[in-house]
């Protein structure tokens, strides 16, 4: 018991929770933006892989880190555009298109990687984002290591939570996005373009998703591995329901998952002798499912989610 | 026939539709329709379902792109502008406002956000909501239409939603207002209030096009009437020269009388509800201590505004909702556990409220839908195999007897029009000679002819000895069909002896009965 208490009191546990949560924050914000506009984007898992690969490769080819971030976002946006063309303009099944994007995007990323580096056995490394060392603040006890020794990408993620919240709640654009996900005809009747709003949201959301992937290769690690995304995209799809499509709650959900995951690693070392390690590996997912079941029963879906809209259709 | 000369233009033109044409696949929804609107008048656009009223207005508002024709708008100086087609923004800029039959509101947003949607620059960080509120409160004061600005639309009643729709148009300084079946969902009192507000604004110079198929409304409220049939304009007249039969002749194309009710002769009790309570159902009230006996040979009308317990009541009789306390008995047998199958076998036939969703399986054929409630009968299946020939025979007979028109018995039932879907359901239900018929909103959204057909069938079933429960929000429907009238409010069912619209309307709104 004391050991578990110690885990919660240690700054490294909280720092790890925030670090693990960071890619999820990007991903869940991206999914939120798409779904608020009425488009489910199951391409998220593949877009994570694309973001991880392109960001890393751009830096490996000589771009600076922020240049890598921008390229990752653009690559994600490109796949978002693809998904938007299929689902918004042609009105195809969002499930099928999204899963197709995931398969296509992750394969294309791996293919590019292999084509560029055919002979390499151990992946080449880049110089990733370092922990920000803010004078005075980072030396504060507890808060210093937890908050002020994270990398710039974690700060970017937290900043984007605020930006997305502000756009959704305080601007006319946010109102229009929420309206187009609830009743596209209301938006059309008021003279706004349903297609533009939906496409823009999907592209921007996909760019955010790609940043989640880029965090993995450019901040958490320093190289690209196959399979490194490992279901994080799917977790985001669940978290956005948990968050009731609200940015603040999305942050909470991502942090909660980060905590479960950080806890699981530490419990393995504490109790690994008696309990098989796989139980701990499962734990965050099981706990997420439980949390989701409790919250999602009352989930308030955007009413037009999954519903294509065509102008002038009877 | 009335010639155009009787409708001489007295006031200046504000809007002129010329040669408006629209095809949907092989169907002509609007065929070269011309329509003029004068400043400060209320023009009623009448016609049966599918006559092209809504299509015409959607073209005016830019939601449909016409295949041919043009929209001309005139400003105060009589200067003429042609609107580019297919652009709602162009109609909005020309100060045309439209209130759709199916509200175009985002339910997850507040009233204020819905009204401001599209009026603000999307990429601007600043929102000037203070001046918007000022303008709105002046508008609400002047028009008498009020709505709670900070409440989310999903929490509003339909009457309030309608007011939001009108305010939305007025906020954009509409000088032409199009109302598509505005009273379809309102109580009589709400409708009267709305008409009074609109009339006041018309006196201040607003011009209104008002779509309806309720004749008494049109006669009471409009200045001029235009009638559409099968996508063509069949007549135009001043309301003061019009009467019911001349309008119906133009709408239907022949003299056609609504079936008149002869009082039924009640016989033995069929259904008995004793002190029934239920949980709330589908967002509506649950039943509270309902006692009711329905006899063979009578039509019992249940009037009320939706959400007051109708869906729990209909669910109970269909076997979908269990009573928490109380007893339900059919033909003197107390039903212990209500399931759809038990009720069906006890002799209850059901005409559901949402005919497209609950009444048919839209991807299955007409023939299949006609036998779907009796798949265990020997003429439908033998040893688990469907008897296709017998099913097809059955379908041919029923579609002929009940005049179900469509692309054929093997076509998907989704391809039928609303009126024909309802006839299909009637055929399926009435063919089994049920002892009790639950008809939930049986004529809602149907045109005059289809509605009269449905009414006739219900009268026939009653005279054959069935008990009929008619649930309706449309007071006219209840008054014209029911032998006995009950009002449902707040989950309670109260019988009324009155046949006065005002008295019943008041009871529907929860007021004291006299």
Boltz contact constraints between the chains, C-beta under 6 A:
constraints:
  - contact:
      token1: [A, 172]
      token2: [B, 120]
      max_distance: 6.0
  - contact:
      token1: [A, 172]
      token2: [B, 122]
      max_distance: 6.0
  - contact:
      token1: [A, 172]
      token2: [B, 127]
      max_distance: 6.0
  - contact:
      token1: [A, 173]
      token2: [B, 122]
      max_distance: 6.0
  - contact:
      token1: [A, 175]
      token2: [B, 113]
      max_distance: 6.0
  - contact:
      token1: [A, 176]
      token2: [B, 122]
      max_distance: 6.0
  - contact:
      token1: [A, 178]
      token2: [B, 108]
      max_distance: 6.0
  - contact:
      token1: [A, 179]
      token2: [B, 106]
      max_distance: 6.0
  - contact:
      token1: [A, 179]
      token2: [B, 109]
      max_distance: 6.0
  - contact:
      token1: [A, 179]
      token2: [B, 117]
      max_distance: 6.0
  - contact:
      token1: [A, 182]
      token2: [B, 106]
      max_distance: 6.0
  - contact:
      token1: [A, 182]
      token2: [B, 107]
      max_distance: 6.0
  - contact:
      token1: [A, 182]
      token2: [B, 108]
      max_distance: 6.0
  - contact:
      token1: [A, 183]
      token2: [B, 106]
      max_distance: 6.0
  - contact:
      token1: [A, 185]
      token2: [B, 104]
      max_distance: 6.0
  - contact:
      token1: [A, 186]
      token2: [B, 104]
      max_distance: 6.0
  - contact:
      token1: [A, 186]
      token2: [B, 105]
      max_distance: 6.0
  - contact:
      token1: [A, 186]
      token2: [B, 106]
      max_distance: 6.0
  - contact:
      token1: [A, 189]
      token2: [B, 88]
      max_distance: 6.0
  - contact:
      token1: [A, 189]
      token2: [B, 104]
      max_distance: 6.0
  - contact:
      token1: [A, 190]
      token2: [B, 117]
      max_distance: 6.0
  - contact:
      token1: [A, 190]
      token2: [B, 118]
      max_distance: 6.0
  - contact:
      token1: [A, 191]
      token2: [B, 88]
      max_distance: 6.0
  - contact:
      token1: [A, 191]
      token2: [B, 89]
      max_distance: 6.0
  - contact:
      token1: [A, 191]
      token2: [B, 92]
      max_distance: 6.0
  - contact:
      token1: [A, 191]
      token2: [B, 118]
      max_distance: 6.0
  - contact:
      token1: [A, 192]
      token2: [B, 118]
      max_distance: 6.0
  - contact:
      token1: [A, 312]
      token2: [B, 64]
      max_distance: 6.0
